[in-house]
Amino acid sequence: MKAKKTPKADLEKKRGLFLEIGLILALGICLAAFEWPSREVETQTLGNLTNSEEIVEEMIITRETPPPPPKPEIKEPEPVVLELKVVDNKKDVKKIDWNSELKDRNPPIIIISDGPDVPDEKTEPVNWVDVKTKPQFPGGDAALLRFVVDNTKYPEIPKEANIDGKVYVQFIIDEKGKVTNPSIIKGVDPYLDAEALRVVSLIPDWSPGMQRDKPVPVIFILPINFVLK
């Protein structure tokens, strides 16, 4: 009877052969590793930075110039001294306190000259608030208001056009108490302005204003209010 060989028995015989082959392969791999060429890594330097090459962060500071302050508004003083409403001639007119109405108001002096300047010996007109003794209309303030209302006629053209408003008339009460140099300092309509000038030119003489016991010309402003009803 023949004995059977198992595959395990054949492997045991070849064990030495396998060991030799493994040692040879390991030795070959080690030699190949030592002989393998390596690349040289080139290093590059940035060089030396001089002061001129240094990177400096620049900060820009802007200074905002403040805006100029707004110009103050110059308001002209309102020359309101007395208000006359031309509405009904039969109504009673109350007495007006001229000193309180003219307090702290300095109306402008209007001087018109057509020729060269020449010395003028006449006394310059004085503002109403500056004169010591005020000019007086005969019969007082109520009489003045009544005179203006009674003598003022509403012009037909502005009446038909429904035009009304307040006309400011400036005039001077001279040393003799006469009303002189009437002029419109603020008008509304040519017809209303002309009527206001016409009425002022009819005003009778006043007792003149006095300053240091001497008569002086005094500036007076009379607003006449034309009202349609």
Sequence and secondary structure as in RCSB ss.txt:
>XXXX:A:sequence
MKAKKTPKADLEKKRGLFLEIGLILALGICLAAFEWPSREVETQTLGNLTNSEEIVEEMIITRETPPPPPKPEIK
EPEPVVLELKVVDNKKDVKKIDWNSELKDRNPPIIIISDGPDVPDEKTEPVNWVDVKTKPQFPGGDAALLRFVVD
NTKYPEIPKEANIDGKVYVQFIIDEKGKVTNPSIIKGVDPYLDAEALRVVSLIPDWSPGMQRDKPVPVIFILPIN
FVLK
>XXXX:A:secstr
      HHHHHHHTHHHHHHHHHHHHHHHHHHHHHS              GGG                      
        EEES TTS      HHHHHTT         SS      S   B TTT SB  B TT HHHHHHHHHH
H    HHHHHTT  EEEEEEEEE TTS EEEEEEEE S HHHHHHHHHHHHT    B EEETTEEE EEEEEEEE
E   
